[in-house]
Amino acid sequence: MRKSSGPAPINGVRVKAYAGTTGVLVAMGVTDQARKGLLGFAIEREIMSGQFAGKKKWLEGMLTFPGLPHEPGQPVASNVGPIQKFRWSDYTVFPGTSYRYTVHAAYGPAGALTLKQGPQVDVTTCGPNSSHFVIFNRAAAASQAFARQFPKTAIELFVAKQKKKKLQTVKLPPEAYQWLSRGLLETIESVLARATDNTWTVDVCIYEYELDKIREAVAQAAQRVSKLRILYHAKPKDAQTHENKESLKTPPLPANVDTMPRKTSKIMHNKFIVLSKLANGARAAQFVLCGSTNFTENGVYRQANVVHVTDDKKIAGDYLRHFEDLWNTADDPSETKKAINQKNPIVGNVPVFAGFSPRSGLGDLTEFVDVIQGAQRDVLFCTVFKPFDAVLKALKGKNNDPILRIGLQNTRTTITGFHKDRSQGFAAAAFLKEGLDGWLQEWTAKQKGNILVHTKIVVVDFTSSSPTIISGSHNLSKPASDGNDEN
């Protein structure tokens, strides 16, 4: 949801809010006259629905004025330490809840601020019953917030790290896992719970299948539904294949479950679930869950990931038909590429398109480049491994071009972290060893491997009325286009 306070400023301030599922971005603009002496913005939030309706708070930042009391590393209310940016995000919101944001312009002196009330804007976050629901976890990459939330556990992890112990040896409390998931695990469980009786079927297509809670939810769904199928990554002498086979043994699966190894020489990188209703013995797809999240502890709790859930029958049907193709060609993956080339041509002029790979000719990567190069206002992105060269070039743009570019790249490339304009130097905050504007070097809680950011997302023209979003399991790379099973 996007809401604007309107074209006319109040006390020199205009506001626009962008509401997602677990975050709201508030963007401010000021007139030239109001800019004189402006020290920043104080943003007040009121909850307008739900059990906490009427509760108010000031959004917080990490900056304060010199000489004022402040505990290092702790946030400061914006009516005391005004926000000195023209956009600020609120990550303390809940799905399906209405909020009101009131922006005040702050003027000096420090310690005795004058707040001039500006405009208000009301928004409602996306709820789990939305036609397209999107949920992000918090992940251990947000380690400073984790340290504030769970100081005792953070100290234990720090001591273990200093002693060069494996961080996996430190047991996290249950509430820490819940905080890291931020509803992502619960979304996967709730989607499986929608299959309530034997009029439903469930199809699971998965690369990594190790998290106990997800396996238990799948097994429970199997007890209720008419049929459940699991297609899993498998190739000779592969550690992940062994993990998957072991994971399928517990909990025990009932007789109405079929499992199939996907014997690819590359990787079967999909992670999606299709729920279908039975009609005259045929499946009619009702829901699909997809995204970047592997069904592992790393995927749910430690890596930054996303899950999409939609009841769009066309998209769910596309995923069901693709599952059938994968299932029917599990022993001969070369046939999959032929089926995708024939049945899944890239279409860029529809509201929502489900694309699959492997395919010939790198048509998906070409479409990604065209979308990015067509940006009129901004390009926002998160990538994991090095993208295909043409995609990377498109994301970087040209020196001093007018497009705002903000991105996170998990591995070091010519984009090493936070990137606005490649003609300007910048530092990746995650690598700073000393504090700067509240940032400290990040580290991971019980992380296995080196992936912190696992989302693969490109958003083009976010601030326009018609943004384009690319999201899924696809790593924006050549192997993801012409070798791996992806969506």
N, C-alpha and C positions, 0 to 999 in steps of 0.2 A: 504494500500500500504506500502511496505517495500523497502527501498533503502539503499545500502551501498556505502561508498566511495571507497571500494575496499580493497584488502589485504595490499597494500603498504601504509605505513603511510606518511603523509606530515608534515614536521617539528615535527615528532614524534607522530602525532595524527591520529587516525582512527575514523570514524563516521558512525553510522547507524541510520536511522530515520524510525519511525513507524507512519504512518498517519491514523487517524480515520476520523470521521465526523467533530467534533468541537475541536479536539485536535491532536497535533503531539508530540510524545515522541522522543527526540534526545538523543542517547546514545554515549558516548565517550570512547575511549581507548587510552592509551599512552605507549610509549616505556619506558624502564628503564632509558635511557639516558635523555629523555624529562621530566621525572618525577622530576629530580633534580631541586629544586628551584621553582617548579610549584606552583602558588598560586590559580589556578583555570582556568575556561574557560569563555571567552567572546563569546557569540553566536549572530551573526548578521543574521537577517531575511529580505529577499526581497520578495515582492509579485510579482509573475510572470504572473498572468492572472487576468482578470476582470477589473473593473473600477479603481482599485487602483494599477494596475500593475506598477512596478518600485519603489513603496514606500518601504523604508527601515526603520528598527528599530533594536535596541539592545534588546534582551530578558532581562527580569528583574528578580531580586531575592529580598530577604529581608535582606541580610547580607551586611555589609560594614566594613571598617577597623576602628579600634579605633582612635579617634581624627579627623576623617574626618567629615565634616558637613553632617547631615542626619536627616530628619524629622521622628520621631518615627512612626512606623506603615505604612510608605510609601515605595513603592518598589524602588529599586536601579538598574540602568542600569548595565548590566553585564560587560561593558567595564570599569566601575568605581569600582564596587564591584563584582569581578568574581564569577561565580557559583562554589562552592566547593563540587560538587558531580559529579558522572560519568554518570548521566542521568538527564535530565530536560525536563519539559513538557511545551508546548506552547498552552494555552487555549484561545488565541485571534485570532484563525483562523476561516474561514468560510467554509461551505460545498462546494464541487465542485470547489475548488480554488487551484492553483499551487503555491508552495512556494520553495524558495531556502534558505538553512541554511549553513552559513559559520562559522566554529568553529575556534577560535583563542586561543592559549595557552598563559596564562597571567603570566608574571614574574615581580618581584618587581623592585623598592620599591613601597610601598603603596602611592597612590597619584600621582605617575609618572610611571604608568605601562608600560611595554614593551609587545606589543601584537604580537605574531608570528602567521601569518595566516596559518591555517591548511586546511583541505579538505572541499569541498562543497558537498552537497547532495540535489537533487531536488525531491519533492514529491507532489502528488495531493490528497487532501482530498476527501472523499466519498461524492458524490452529491446525491440530491433527486431522480435523474433518474437512480441511480444504481440498479442493479437487487436485491440487498439486502441492504437496507438503514437502518442505525441505528442512533438514535438521543437520547442524554441525556439532561435533563434539568439542570439548575444550582442549583435550590432549595435553600431554606433559610439556609441550612446547611453550605453554603459558605458565612457565615454572615460577615466575615471580608472584603471580596471583595465587598459584598453588602454595607457595611458601607462606603467604599471608593467611591463607585459609587453613593450612595444616602445618603450623610452625614446628611442632614436635616431630612430625614425620619428615619435614624438610631438613631438620638438624640431623636426624638419623641417616638420611640419604647423603648429606654432606660429609658426615663422619665416615660413612662407608666408602665414599669416593676418595677421601683423603687417605684412607688405609688401603686404597687400590682393591677394594673388594668389589665383587660383581653386585651391581645395584639390584639384581633380581633376588638377592638374599634378604633385602629389607621388605618386610611385609607391610603393605599399605592397608589402612583401615577401610572397612566397607564404604563408609561415607566418602572417602577419597575417590574410590572407583566410581561411585555414583556422580560425584562432582565432575570427574574427567569425562564421563560419558555424556553428561548434560542432555539426557533423553534419547541419545542415538540408539543405545542398546534397547531401551524400552520401546522405541519405535519399531525396531525389527521384531521384537516379541509381540507387540500389539498387532502388527500386520499379520503375522502367522495366526494369531488368535481370532482373526476375522473369519477364518475357515472353521465354521462352528459345527458342521455335521457332514453326513455322507453325500450331500448334494454338492460338495466342493472337492476340487483337486488342487494339489500344490506341486509346483515344479521349482526346484532349487538348482541353480547353475553356479558353481563356486570354485574359486582358485585355491583358497585356504579355508579349512573347515575345522578349527581347533578350539574355539571358545565354548566352554562347557554350557553356559547359559543359552547360547543359540542352539547348540545341539539338543539340549533338553526341550527347548521350545519347538524345534522341528519334530522331535519324537512325540511330543504331546499332540501336535497337530496331526501327526500320522494316525494317532489313536481315534481321531474324530472323523477324518475325511475318507472319501472313497478310494483315492489313489494319491500316492506321493512319490515323486521321482527326484533323484539326486544325481546330477551330472557333475563329475569332479575332475580336476586336472590330474593327468597321469602321463608319464613318459618314462622310458627305461632308465634305471640307475639314477633316480631323482629323489632327493631328500623330501621334497614337498609331497610327492606321490606316496611315499611311505607314511608321512604324517597323516595324509588324508585317509589312507586305508585303515590306519590305527584308530583315527577319530570316528570312523563309521561304525566301529565295534561297540562304542558306548555313548549314550545308553542304547540298549538293544532296540532294534527297529522291528515293527510288526510285519506280518506277511504281505500287507498291501503296499509295501515300499520296494521300489526297484532302484538299484544303484548302477551307475554306468561310468567306467573310466573313460575319459577323453584322451585317447592315445596320440597326442600331438608331439611333434619334435620341437615345438616352440613352447609357449605357455598358454594354457586355457585361463585367461586373465579375467573372465567375467565374474561378477558378483551380483546376481539378481535373483529375485523370487517372483514367480507369477502365480496368482490365485485365480482359479477359474471355477465357474459354475457348470454343472453337467446339465445338458439339455438334449434329450433323446440319445444319450450315450456320447455326445460330442462335448468338447470343452469350449466354453465361451469365456474368454479372459475378462476379468473384472478389475483386478489391481495388479500393478507391478511395483516392486521395490528394487531400486538400482543405485548406482553411485560409485564411489571410490573405496568403500569400506570393506576390507577383508574381514572374515568372521574369525578374528583372532584377538588376543589381548592387546597386541600392538595396534591393530586396526581400530578397535573400539575405544581404547583408553589412552594410547600414547602418541599416536600419529594424528595430525590434523586431517580429518576426513569428513565426508558428506554422505548423506543418504537422501534419495528422492523417493517419494511415494505418490503415485497418481492413479486416479480411477478413470482416466481417459481411456475409453474402450479401444480406440484405434491404436494408441501407443501400447497398451497392455497386450492387444492382439498381435502387434508387430513382434513383441518380445516372446510371446507364446509360439508364433510361427518360427522364430529364430531358434528357440529351444528345440522344437521338433526337428529342424534341420541339423542342429548339433547332435542331437540324440541319434538320429538316423545315420549320421556319418561319423560316429564316434570312432570307428575302426579305420576310417579312411578320411582324415581331415582335409586332404587335397580337394575333396568334393565340396567342402564348405565354401571355399573361395569361389568356386563356380556358381554355387547357389546364391551367394551374396552379390556377385557381379550381375546376376540375372534379375534377382528379386528386390534388391535394395539399392537402386541408383540414388546418388546424392541429390536431394531436392532442397534448395535453400530458400524458397519463397513461401514456406508454409509456417503457421504459428509454432508448431512443435514437430520435430522430425527425429525419429529414432534410427540411428545409423549403426552398422555393424562391420566388423572386420574379422579375418583378413580379406582384403580385396586387391584387385589388380590396378596398377596405374596410379597409385597414391592419390586417388580422387578425394578422399576425406581430407588429407593434408592440404591439397590445393584449395578446397573449400574453406578450410580454417584460415589460410593465408588471405584469401579474398575477403573474408569477413573482417579480419583484423585490419587489413589495408583500407577497408571501406569506412573506418572509424571517422566520425565527424567531430567528436568531442573528447572522448576518453577511452582508454584501454586499461582494464584491471585484470590481473592474472595471478594464479598460483600454479606452479609447475614443479614436477618432482625431479626427473632426470633431464639431461640435456634435450631440449626439443629438436625436432628436425630443423636443419639450418635455415630453410626458408621461413619456417614458423618463428624461429628465434630472431631472425632479421626483421620480420614484420612486427614482433612484440617490441623490439628496441626502437624502431622508427628511425627518423633522420635527425641530424643535429638541429636543435632549435625548432623542431616542427611544432605546430600549435596544439597537438594532441597531448593531453595529460596522460601520463603513463605511470601506474603504480603497480608494482609486482613483487612477489616473493618467489624465489627460486631455491629449491631445497639444496641442490648441489651447485658447486661453484662453476660458473661459466662466465661469459662476458657480462652477464647479469649476475651479480653475486648476492644480491639481497633485495634492497629497497631501491627502486629505480624510478626517477621522475623524468630525467632528460639525460641521455647518455653523454651530452657535451658537458655535464657538470659532475664533479666528484661527489661521491656519497659513501657512507659507511653502512655496512649491514649490522644493525643493532645487536643481532644475536651473537656477534663475534666480539663485541666490546668487552674488555676485561675490567674496566672501571665505569662507574656510573656516569651517565649523560642524560639529562632530562628524564630521570627516573628509570632509564634502561640499564640493565646489567647483563653480563654474559649469561646466556641461557644454558641449561643442562637438563638432563632427562631423568625422569623417575622410572627406574626399572626398564629402560629402553633396550630393545634387542635390535641391533643394526643401527644404521646411520640416517634413517629417514625420519625427519620431523614433520615436514609438510608433505602429505600424501595426496592432497586434493589436486585434481587436474581441471582447472576452471579458467575460462577466459570470458570476461564480460566486456562487451563493446558498447559504448555510448550509454553507460549506466545512468547518467544524468539527463538523458533525453526521455521522451515519452515512449520510445520503442527500442529498448536495449535488446541486444542479442547475446545469448548465453550458450557456451559450449561446456558441457560437463559430463563426466562418466568415468569409466575405467581406463580409457584411452590416454596414453602418456604423451600424445602429440609428437610421437617419434616414428621413424621409419619401421622399426620392428612392430610397433602397435598397428601400423597400417597394413603391412603386407605379410606379417608372420603370425602374430598372436591372435587369439580369439578375444575380441574387445567389443565394447558398446559405448 
